[in-house]
Amino acid sequence: MRITALAGGIGGARFLRGLRAAVSPGDEITVIGNTGDDIHLYGLKVCPDLDTVMYTLGGGINEEQGWGRTGETWSIKEEMKAYGVGPEWFGLGDRDFATHIVRTQMLAAGYPLSAVTEALCARWQPGVRLLPMTDDRVETHVRITDADGPRVVHFQEYWVRLHAAVDAEAIVPVGADGAKPAPGVLEAIAGADVVVLPPSNPVVSIGTILAVPGIREAVAAAPGPVVGLSPIVGGAPVRGMADKVLAAVGVETTAAAVARHYGSRRSGGLLDGWLVDTADAASVDQVTAAGIACRAVPLLMTSVEATAEMARAALELAAEAAK
Ligand code: FO1
């Protein structure tokens, strides 16, 4: 079986670890990773979501944080601080720096991000094929109004520095309009037996991937079923700031509203199936009424086995939707 998943950072990566555990030997998983969270710092290109997927599946992630490397040290950051060079609010550790140096060096030598990602994965052996959504530069920016007045900040500044404490007024995937899907992305969707939307942020992770012209259309037209898992449990995001960015696009923070936001494939949307948490079992009928097959199952990724169980439920729902 060929499975293609669209994924953001921590939630997406943890789900993929469960998906990888759930599939049979010989099944192939392709991951289309969000690169809208990418940021250029100290002359280096940092790709947080690609790295989070790569480290999580490759066994190098800091499990507690969910991002960055295990056994990390911080000498470079301290030296930068001694020079008065920031930003201090973004935590790049020494081990992680090596990834960004290799990536930036290869990009400067002319390799596209997709080839660089493949080269980095040759070390980490994530057990999936990891593709960036695009080789072009896309950066998610967030419009806010705070004590400094109305302004637009990089997504990482909104999330890491400002802790999403102010409302997001608009989400702008700068550069997405003119970006092209990376090599292999459209083929991975068109060639998949199942397309999965993990419980990643529907706006700044999955939404940004879908904003690359051609990708939303490819998912809507995928020959296989498309199933998603709700990142909202009991009216709140399991982690992250989905509530803030959903509000910015006029979507309520409920499992059913996110399903309706993606829409049913029967009416030009993206989903054949949607899993909600058992806490949201009451919303199954609403989702079904929207033309999307829906089941309530436990959706808290408390262990790899619990997450594999979620992935199995998603694949079963896909199989039913395909009938
Ligand atoms: N998240 C934080 O909350 N604080 C950080 O300082 C931070 C640094 C960082 C560095 C590299 C990286 O790959 C990820 C990092 N993250 C950090 C996670 C990241 O901000 C977000 O969780 C994702 O971009 C959202 O998917």
Boltz pocket constraint, residues with backbone or C-beta under 6 A from the ligand:
constraints:
  - pocket:
      binder: B
      contacts: [[A, 8], [A, 9], [A, 10], [A, 37], [A, 46], [A, 47], [A, 48], [A, 49], [A, 51], [A, 52], [A, 67], [A, 68], [A, 89], [A, 90], [A, 91], [A, 92], [A, 96], [A, 156], [A, 159], [A, 160]]
      max_distance: 6.0
